[in-house]
């Protein structure tokens, strides 16, 4: 009998994807504390540039927002704030991010969040043929067409990546 791939039980993110009819592939890996996208990319054998991190940030009024960024790039909060018309943007503290998203830090997905938040995506992510993004649990990515981010989440393309 063929070895069955490790299956991850449904998460709020995969339930959301299914409810919206989004096709995705499952990519479980062994979660490593502070391993980040470099570790997941290494284990899954995909370029880190195609592993998209989900970052919960807030503006100066403490309004939360999600930024989707290449795993191998950082967000210029200054450029992001300028592009979205706010005074400042900063990362949320882990416990605040968790309260807004409903996910543990390291397992944050833009799909199926507890609170509806504005979503911004680094424009160059949309040029990729396929991305891996968190599926709502540590050690679990889903592979999908990046256009889903705009079509289903209403993600607004921005230019806020710092050069590698």
HELIX and SHEET records of a PDB file:
HELIX    1   1 UNK A   12  UNK A   19  1                                   8    
HELIX    2   2 UNK A   36  UNK A   44  1                                   9    
HELIX    3   3 UNK A   48  UNK A   50  5                                   3    
HELIX    4   4 UNK A   77  UNK A   84  1                                   8    
HELIX    5   5 UNK A   94  UNK A  101  1                                   8    
HELIX    6   6 UNK A  123  UNK A  127  5                                   5    
HELIX    7   7 UNK A  147  UNK A  153  1                                   7    
SHEET    1   A 7 UNK A  25  UNK A  28  0                                        
SHEET    2   A 7 UNK A 140  UNK A 144 -1                                        
SHEET    3   A 7 UNK A 131  UNK A 137 -1                                        
SHEET    4   A 7 UNK A  51  UNK A  59  1                                        
SHEET    5   A 7 UNK A  64  UNK A  70 -1                                        
SHEET    6   A 7 UNK A 118  UNK A 122  1                                        
SHEET    7   A 7 UNK A 156  UNK A 158  1                                        
SHEET    1   B 5 UNK A  25  UNK A  28  0                                        
SHEET    2   B 5 UNK A 140  UNK A 144 -1                                        
SHEET    3   B 5 UNK A 131  UNK A 137 -1                                        
SHEET    4   B 5 UNK A  51  UNK A  59  1                                        
SHEET    5   B 5 UNK A  89  UNK A  91 -1                                        
SHEET    1   C 2 UNK A  74  UNK A  75  0                                        
SHEET    2   C 2 UNK A 161  UNK A 162 -1                                        
END                                                                             
